[in-house]
Amino acid sequence: MAPVSGSLPPGPLPFYYVMVVWGEKYVDMLLEIALPCLLAPGNLPGLPNLRESQFLIMTTSQDRARIAASPVFRSLEDFIEPVFVDSPWIEQDIPYHFKAARGHQEAAKWAASDRAYCVFLAPDFLFSDGALRCLVDT
């Protein structure tokens, strides 16, 4: 895929927030730590470009059901469109870092085709309130 070049499109820039997550321990961290931090008033809820943006989640079908049923995920849906991306490679017998790298690669292709920017996240990231604002303030 060719790199995106040229001037920026008018209006708010679309961001694709990317989360590659699987397994009980990491799904727990996503639901109990990462998403609550991302939902702080100065993070996702305070951004002006959420209509153009998406929250991409790459996971297993079992973990997808658990994530989708959680109250914090329903709160996320109030602010940004979450999109579960079919991720069969996660269940393959390959090293875990290759699974995450494949998810990031797939998301980057998707974002490039939509002229969006990727924000790669992880379930064990912590964000202070207002940390994401710098993405649109520059």
RARAPE-V529474 format. One record per residue. N is the residue number from 0. SS is DSSP state (H for helix, E for strand, - for the rest). Layout:
n->(N,N)
ss->(SS,SS)
This chain:
n->(0,1,2,3,4,5,6,7,8,9,10,11,12,13,14,15,16,17,18,19,20,21,22,23,24,25,26,27,28,29,30,31,32,33,34,35,36,37,38,39,40,41,42,43,44,45,46,47,48,49,50,51,52,53,54,55,56,57,58,59,60,61,62,63,64,65,66,67,68,69,70,71,72,73,74,75,76,77,78,79,80,81,82,83,84,85,86,87,88,89,90,91,92,93,94,95,96,97,98,99,100,101,102,103,104,105,106,107,108,109,110,111,112,113,114,115,116,117,118,119,120,121,122,123,124,125,126,127,128,129,130,131,132,133,134,135,136,137)
ss->(-,-,-,-,-,-,-,-,-,-,-,-,-,-,E,E,E,E,E,E,-,-,-,H,H,H,H,H,H,H,H,H,H,H,H,H,H,H,-,-,-,-,-,H,H,H,-,-,-,-,-,-,-,E,E,E,E,E,E,-,H,H,H,H,H,H,H,H,-,-,H,H,H,H,H,H,H,-,-,-,E,E,E,E,E,E,-,H,H,H,H,-,-,-,-,H,H,H,H,H,H,H,H,H,H,H,H,H,H,H,H,H,H,-,-,-,E,E,E,E,E,-,-,-,-,-,-,-,-,-,H,H,H,H,H,H,H,-)
